[in-house]
């Protein structure tokens, strides 16, 4: 059985199209004062790379990676407690 290719994700923020960048900015604006974790999760769900998310929220890709890692661990911890 052949393996299906993963959905293409932009590798860097510079690869975002103008439309994608505008839609991401609208999403961030609508989220208002939401924290970095919620914004990063929303942008990741929109299929953006860590580098693209970092540029949009004004931080580094390493910080975004760490925030998303911690969010996954928190979600896994809640599932185990049930």
C-alpha positions as CSV (number, residue, x, y, z in Angstrom):
1,X,0.0,0.0,0.0
2,X,1.4,3.4,-1.0
3,X,1.9,6.0,1.6
4,X,-0.1,9.2,1.0
5,X,2.0,12.4,1.0
6,X,1.5,14.8,3.8
7,X,-0.4,17.9,3.1
8,X,2.0,20.6,1.9
9,X,3.0,23.1,4.6
10,X,4.8,26.3,4.1
11,X,8.4,26.0,5.3
12,X,9.0,29.6,6.1
13,X,6.9,32.7,6.7
14,X,8.2,34.2,3.5
15,X,6.4,31.5,1.6
16,X,3.0,32.7,2.8
17,X,0.9,34.1,0.0
18,X,-0.5,37.5,0.4
19,X,-4.0,36.1,0.9
20,X,-2.8,33.6,3.5
21,X,-1.0,36.3,5.5
22,X,-4.0,38.6,5.4
23,X,-6.3,35.8,6.6
24,X,-3.9,34.9,9.4
25,X,-3.9,38.6,10.4
26,X,-7.7,38.7,10.5
27,X,-7.8,35.5,12.6
28,X,-5.3,37.1,15.1
29,X,-7.3,40.3,15.2
30,X,-10.5,38.4,15.9
31,X,-8.8,36.5,18.7
32,X,-8.0,39.8,20.4
33,X,-6.2,39.4,23.8
34,X,-6.0,35.6,23.6
35,X,-2.6,34.2,24.7
36,X,0.2,33.0,22.6
37,X,-0.8,29.4,23.1
38,X,-4.3,29.9,21.7
39,X,-3.1,31.9,18.8
40,X,-0.4,29.4,18.0
41,X,-2.8,26.5,18.1
42,X,-5.3,28.4,15.9
43,X,-2.6,29.2,13.3
44,X,-1.3,25.6,13.4
45,X,-4.8,24.4,12.8
46,X,-4.8,26.7,9.7
47,X,-1.8,24.7,8.5
48,X,1.0,27.3,9.1
49,X,4.6,26.4,9.9
50,X,6.2,27.4,13.2
51,X,8.3,30.0,11.3
52,X,5.2,31.5,9.8
53,X,3.4,31.6,13.1
54,X,6.4,33.2,14.8
55,X,6.6,36.0,12.2
56,X,2.8,36.7,12.6
57,X,2.9,36.8,16.4
58,X,6.3,38.5,16.7
59,X,8.5,35.8,18.3
60,X,10.9,33.1,17.3
61,X,10.1,29.7,15.7
62,X,11.7,28.0,18.7
63,X,9.3,29.7,21.1
64,X,6.4,28.7,19.0
65,X,7.6,25.1,18.9
66,X,8.0,25.0,22.7
67,X,4.5,26.5,23.2
68,X,2.9,24.0,20.9
69,X,4.9,21.2,22.5
70,X,3.6,22.2,26.0
71,X,0.0,22.5,24.6
72,X,0.2,18.9,23.3
73,X,1.6,17.6,26.6
74,X,-1.2,19.4,28.5
75,X,-3.8,17.9,26.2
76,X,-2.3,14.4,26.7
77,X,-2.2,14.8,30.4
78,X,-5.9,15.7,30.5
79,X,-6.8,12.7,28.4
80,X,-4.9,10.4,30.8
81,X,-6.7,11.7,33.9
82,X,-10.1,10.9,32.6
